[in-house]
């Protein structure tokens, strides 16, 4: 606000007194668990994407890779079949929701 007053964009500070603090707002980098998808929600969204008429299969592969493996978008786009190693079907330490090892 002070900058706008100095540049004559504003005549007076429209904020009430005591609100002109220049202190940094506290933020956190932690992600709340309530904002994440649970496996059922992810499966429903991925199923909805797969059923889209245009590009659904391609987008399903992209978003499923992002959800289950966690690469950056550019890594998911650049991923090829030969880049992926799948576990043996009878491997006991694999999660039940995804058979891919990323």
C-alpha positions as CSV (number, residue, x, y, z in Angstrom):
1,X,0.0,0.0,0.0
2,X,2.9,2.4,0.8
3,X,4.3,1.7,-2.7
4,X,0.9,2.6,-4.3
5,X,0.7,5.8,-2.2
6,X,4.2,6.8,-3.2
7,X,3.5,6.1,-6.9
8,X,0.3,8.2,-6.5
9,X,-1.9,5.2,-7.5
10,X,-3.8,5.6,-4.2
11,X,-4.4,8.8,-2.2
12,X,-4.6,7.1,1.2
13,X,-4.1,3.6,2.6
14,X,-7.5,1.8,2.5
15,X,-6.6,-0.7,5.1
16,X,-7.6,0.0,8.7
17,X,-4.8,1.0,11.1
18,X,-2.7,-1.8,12.4
19,X,-3.1,-3.8,9.2
20,X,-0.2,-2.3,7.3
21,X,2.3,-4.8,8.7
22,X,5.0,-5.9,6.2
23,X,5.8,-9.1,8.1
24,X,5.9,-12.3,6.2
25,X,2.8,-14.5,6.4
26,X,3.5,-17.8,8.0
27,X,3.1,-20.7,5.6
28,X,3.7,-24.4,5.8
29,X,4.9,-26.9,3.2
30,X,3.1,-29.8,4.8
31,X,0.1,-31.2,2.9
32,X,-3.0,-32.0,4.9
33,X,-4.2,-35.6,4.8
34,X,-7.7,-34.4,4.2
35,X,-6.6,-32.8,0.9
36,X,-5.2,-36.0,-0.5
37,X,-7.0,-38.7,-2.6
38,X,-7.7,-42.0,-0.9
39,X,-7.4,-45.1,-3.1
40,X,-11.1,-45.4,-3.8
41,X,-11.3,-41.8,-4.9
42,X,-8.3,-42.2,-7.1
43,X,-9.7,-45.3,-8.7
44,X,-13.0,-43.6,-9.4
45,X,-11.3,-40.6,-11.0
46,X,-9.0,-42.8,-13.1
47,X,-12.0,-44.9,-14.3
48,X,-13.8,-41.7,-15.2
49,X,-10.8,-40.5,-17.2
50,X,-10.4,-43.8,-19.0
51,X,-14.0,-43.7,-20.2
52,X,-13.6,-40.3,-21.9
53,X,-14.1,-40.6,-25.7
54,X,-11.1,-38.5,-26.8
55,X,-7.7,-39.3,-25.3
56,X,-9.1,-41.2,-22.3
57,X,-6.7,-44.1,-22.5
58,X,-3.7,-41.9,-22.9
59,X,-4.7,-39.6,-20.1
60,X,-5.6,-42.6,-17.9
61,X,-2.0,-43.9,-18.4
62,X,-0.6,-40.4,-17.6
63,X,-2.6,-39.8,-14.4
64,X,-2.3,-43.4,-13.2
65,X,1.5,-43.2,-13.5
66,X,1.5,-39.9,-11.6
67,X,-0.7,-41.3,-8.8
68,X,0.9,-44.7,-8.3
69,X,4.6,-43.8,-9.1
70,X,4.8,-40.1,-8.4
71,X,7.0,-38.8,-11.2
72,X,7.0,-35.2,-12.3
73,X,4.8,-34.5,-15.3
74,X,7.7,-34.3,-17.8
75,X,9.1,-37.6,-16.5
76,X,5.7,-39.3,-16.9
77,X,5.4,-38.0,-20.5
78,X,8.9,-39.2,-21.3
79,X,8.4,-42.7,-19.8
80,X,8.5,-45.6,-22.2
81,X,7.5,-49.3,-21.8
82,X,11.2,-50.3,-21.7
83,X,11.7,-47.9,-18.8
84,X,9.3,-49.8,-16.5
85,X,10.2,-52.9,-14.5
86,X,7.2,-55.0,-13.4
87,X,7.5,-57.3,-10.4
88,X,6.7,-61.0,-10.7
89,X,3.0,-61.7,-10.3
90,X,3.6,-63.9,-7.2
91,X,5.8,-61.3,-5.4
92,X,4.5,-61.1,-1.9
93,X,5.7,-57.6,-1.0
94,X,3.7,-55.8,-3.7
95,X,0.6,-53.6,-2.9
96,X,-2.7,-55.0,-3.9
97,X,-3.8,-51.8,-5.7
98,X,-1.0,-51.6,-8.2
99,X,1.3,-54.2,-9.7
100,X,3.8,-51.8,-11.2
101,X,7.1,-50.9,-9.7
102,X,8.2,-47.4,-10.4
